[in-house]
Amino acid sequence: MAREAEASRILIFGGTGYIGKHMVRASVSLGHPTCIYARPAGPATRPSNLNLRREFHSIGVHIIEGELEEHEKIVAALKKVDIVISALAYPQVLDQLKIIDAIIAAGNIKRFVPSDFGCEEDKIKALPPFEEFLEKKRKIRRAIEAAGIPFTFVTANCFATYFVDVLLHPHDPSDEIVVYGNGEAKAVLNYEEDIGKYTIKVANDPRACNRVVTYRPEPNIISQHQLISLWEEKTGRSFKRVYVPEEDLVKLSQTLPPPENIPVSILHSIFVKGDLMSYEIIEDDLEASRMYAEMQLTTVGQVLDIFLTDPPEPARAAFV
Ligand code: NDP
């Protein structure tokens, strides 16, 4: 059978990571021959990472062990696939230049989805520490465009479980919840498994070639006040809202040492300024829930139910 008629073969960098694992699982469940490129497992590898490798092995994922510096090994891996997705951690964002070099050398890749998965960095301007972070992601976008590699850039907005944990501290017995700014700005909280599925779909979708796709389903648009009220409904508890004004966050972004100045700048951008919702999505733009209206989504309410029944371990993104 001609290759075009078969499911595309997908290689994922960062597949053992917080968001990457959902992409690996979605890729397999959607029928794609899937491999990950991961650092060699050794004594320093976390047990959770080793467990994931075992799980991946059991579902037929091919694991290629190597470093990002091993150009020839990456080129050889790329030659055996059609689509490349990177879910590398933020500190490795610029290392993706090595993946770009390898994609150019391999010459066969039909789509590259780099490690974006946050806000639309080409449309917002944030406080300096977050700007510096976004600038690295913009640099990767520009390098991909300049190389003429077919791409999809993903604006996944907030990872829901991650940010519910940051905002509500569900593990914390305290009756106080911090509200950044006035609590009214709208953000978008998308469940991690849905982000994994959307990403595999857009990476394969001809409509998304050389385009940005935003994940902004209407039911997932929510303010901090709405989120806290929903949590109050679910838990039957009542929380005192403790406000951190904008000026305090700006000051913290100027006084905290790096990398601690990055998360406060992100909170400012998303929850005080409302940057995720600061631009309209027009008819011509690609929005995932419009593209895949048939896909069953996990709502923010359902994410809160997960915290009530089977609370996930808190996670924090790497900034260095
Ligand atoms: P992780 O911190 O979970 O790391 C992903 C993978 O990167 C790891 O599993 C590891 O793979 C690889 N990696 C880590 N360190 C190194 C290293 N030194 N050298 C080479 N590879 C390394 O990433 P996240 O899932 O937190 O982040 C992925 C993307 O999502 C980033 O772009 C981040 O900015 C974004 N993000 C977005 C959020 C949102 O709410 N929108 C929240 C958090 C992150 P292995 O061990 O297999 O080699």
Boltz pocket constraint, residues with backbone or C-beta under 6 A from the ligand:
constraints:
  - pocket:
      binder: B
      contacts: [[A, 13], [A, 14], [A, 15], [A, 16], [A, 17], [A, 18], [A, 19], [A, 20], [A, 37], [A, 38], [A, 39], [A, 49], [A, 66], [A, 68], [A, 87], [A, 88], [A, 89], [A, 90], [A, 92], [A, 115], [A, 116], [A, 117], [A, 118], [A, 119], [A, 156], [A, 157], [A, 158], [A, 159], [A, 160], [A, 162], [A, 163], [A, 316], [A, 317], [A, 318]]
      max_distance: 6.0
